[in-house]
Amino acid sequence: MGEQRIHIWAGISQNKTEEQFFKYFDQSKFLKGETPDLQLRSQFSKDIGKDYDYDADWITIYHGRRRISIQAAIEELPVWDDQTEVDIYQACVSKGISSVNSILCYADDELSIENPLESYNDMIYIGSFNNPR
């Protein structure tokens, strides 16, 4: 049984439609050509410094109109370890986050975010966590 490294972002997106929110993750233009144009990567990939686009099989995005508690939001993520859930919750609380309408989990063992941006589509970077599988 191994572990995977997951990265978590959370926040409140109030001024965007659902379509505008999900456009940030859209990689359809990038994936169209035989020789992908790196400028057509999703904004998410650009913001996290991926040379290519993110792997859609390893991303989980929750976005709703209403705010929910951070505990409820964490339950939307593919986290199966109680201690990892506690660690994510504590990291959110330490950043002043108690309720959200958006949370994102991306599994990538090689991703390293040294200097997080202030905002990733109205979410902040919470951190990376070991997720036993």
C-alpha positions as CSV (number, residue, x, y, z in Angstrom):
1,M,0.0,0.0,0.0
2,G,1.6,3.3,-1.1
3,E,1.0,6.9,-0.8
4,Q,0.2,9.7,-3.2
5,R,0.9,13.3,-2.8
6,I,-2.2,15.5,-3.1
7,H,-2.4,19.3,-3.4
8,I,-5.4,21.2,-2.0
9,W,-6.8,24.6,-2.9
10,A,-9.9,26.1,-1.3
11,G,-11.8,29.3,-1.4
12,I,-14.9,31.3,-2.2
13,S,-15.7,32.2,-5.8
14,Q,-18.6,34.7,-5.6
15,N,-18.4,36.8,-8.7
16,K,-18.1,34.1,-11.4
17,T,-20.6,32.0,-13.1
18,E,-20.1,28.3,-13.1
19,E,-19.0,28.5,-16.7
20,Q,-16.4,31.2,-15.9
21,F,-15.2,29.2,-12.9
22,F,-14.6,26.0,-14.9
23,K,-13.1,27.8,-17.9
24,Y,-9.9,28.2,-15.7
25,F,-9.5,24.4,-16.0
26,D,-10.4,24.0,-19.6
27,Q,-7.7,22.3,-21.6
28,S,-9.8,21.4,-24.7
29,K,-7.9,23.9,-27.0
30,F,-4.5,22.6,-25.8
31,L,-5.5,18.9,-26.5
32,K,-6.8,19.5,-30.0
33,G,-3.7,19.7,-32.0
34,E,-1.1,17.0,-32.9
35,T,1.6,19.4,-31.7
36,P,0.1,21.2,-28.7
37,D,0.7,24.9,-28.4
38,L,1.9,25.4,-24.8
39,Q,0.3,28.8,-24.8
40,L,-3.1,27.1,-25.0
41,R,-2.6,25.2,-21.8
42,S,-5.3,25.8,-19.2
43,Q,-4.8,28.7,-16.8
44,F,-4.6,26.2,-14.0
45,S,-1.7,24.5,-15.6
46,K,0.1,27.8,-16.2
47,D,-0.5,28.9,-12.6
48,I,0.9,25.7,-11.1
49,G,3.9,25.7,-13.5
50,K,3.1,22.6,-15.5
51,D,4.9,22.4,-18.8
52,Y,2.0,20.5,-20.2
53,D,-1.5,20.3,-19.1
54,Y,-2.7,18.6,-15.9
55,D,-3.9,15.0,-15.9
56,A,-7.7,15.2,-15.8
57,D,-7.8,11.7,-14.2
58,W,-6.1,13.1,-11.0
59,I,-8.1,16.2,-10.3
60,T,-11.3,16.6,-8.2
61,I,-13.1,19.9,-8.2
62,Y,-16.1,20.8,-6.1
63,H,-17.8,24.1,-6.8
64,G,-21.3,25.1,-5.6
65,R,-23.4,28.2,-5.4
66,R,-23.6,28.1,-1.6
67,R,-20.9,28.0,1.0
68,I,-20.4,24.9,2.9
69,S,-18.2,24.2,6.0
70,I,-14.7,23.2,5.3
71,Q,-15.4,19.9,6.9
72,A,-18.1,19.2,4.4
73,A,-15.9,20.3,1.5
74,I,-13.1,18.0,2.6
75,E,-15.6,15.1,2.5
76,E,-16.0,15.8,-1.3
77,L,-12.4,15.0,-1.9
78,P,-10.8,11.6,-2.6
79,V,-9.1,11.4,0.8
80,W,-9.5,8.0,2.5
81,D,-7.3,8.6,5.6
82,D,-8.7,10.3,8.7
83,Q,-5.4,11.9,9.7
84,T,-5.0,13.4,6.2
85,E,-8.5,14.9,6.5
86,V,-7.6,16.3,9.9
87,D,-4.3,17.7,8.5
88,I,-6.2,19.4,5.6
89,Y,-8.8,20.8,8.0
90,Q,-6.1,22.2,10.3
91,A,-4.2,23.8,7.4
92,C,-7.4,25.5,6.2
93,V,-8.3,26.8,9.6
94,S,-4.7,28.1,10.0
95,K,-5.3,30.1,6.8
96,G,-8.6,31.5,8.1
97,I,-10.8,29.3,6.0
98,S,-13.9,27.9,7.7
99,S,-16.4,27.8,4.8
100,V,-16.0,27.6,1.1
101,N,-17.9,27.1,-2.1
102,S,-14.9,25.7,-4.0
103,I,-12.3,23.1,-3.2
104,L,-9.8,21.3,-5.4
105,C,-7.6,18.3,-5.0
106,Y,-4.9,17.4,-7.5
107,A,-2.8,14.3,-7.1
108,D,0.7,14.8,-8.4
109,D,3.8,13.3,-6.7
110,E,6.2,15.5,-8.7
111,L,4.4,18.9,-8.4
112,S,6.1,21.4,-6.1
113,I,4.6,24.8,-5.4
114,E,7.3,26.8,-3.8
115,N,5.8,30.3,-4.1
116,P,2.0,30.0,-4.2
117,L,0.0,32.7,-6.0
118,E,-2.4,34.8,-4.0
119,S,-5.3,33.4,-6.0
120,Y,-6.0,30.4,-8.1
121,N,-9.4,31.1,-9.6
122,D,-10.5,32.6,-6.2
123,M,-9.0,29.8,-4.2
124,I,-5.8,29.8,-2.2
125,Y,-3.2,27.0,-2.1
126,I,-3.6,25.1,1.2
127,G,-0.7,22.8,0.8
128,S,0.4,19.3,-0.1
129,F,-0.4,16.2,1.9
130,N,0.4,12.5,1.9
131,N,-2.7,10.5,1.0
132,P,-2.3,6.8,1.8
133,R,-4.0,4.5,-0.7
